[in-house]
Amino acid sequence: MSTSASVLVAESVWRDIKSTGSVSCVCVCSLHFLFGKNFERATRIVDQRGVKRISGESSGRCVFQVVGESRKKEEYFCFPEHYCACYSFFYDVVNKGEQLCCKHQLAARLAVSVGACVDVKVSDEQLALLLSKL
């Protein structure tokens, strides 16, 4: 399957999840087919409540902080549809083009879809400061 076709299929699955408010077996199979081990890893992160949605109180703008799976339990900031600060995003997604996204982006999208985010409210100033360090 070409990258553009994969992106279209993935977006269709995410729309289906969002519209129904649940993740069907068909959606799980589709996401696993598209993302393989990254999807499995993302589900583990979500199961362990490893996704924080950090939102500005007034603006509602948000960034996600997702726990990694290594023993160090690093946390990576990401925008699920566009960017992650992890090494895999730059190496596998941007540089090599072998993946559509990293496991942290998948975990953030999945957590939002199933209502499994840990919500953290901060002032817009704190959010701006956080984002300025990316």
Buried (B, 14 or more C-beta within 10 A) or exposed (E): EEEEEBBEBBEEBBEBBEEEEEBEEEBBEBBBBBBEEBBEBBBEBBEEEBBBBBBBEEEEEBBBBBBBBEEEEBBBBBBBEEBBBBEBBBEBBEEEEEBBBBBBBBBBBBBBBBEBBEEEEBEBEEBEEBBEEE
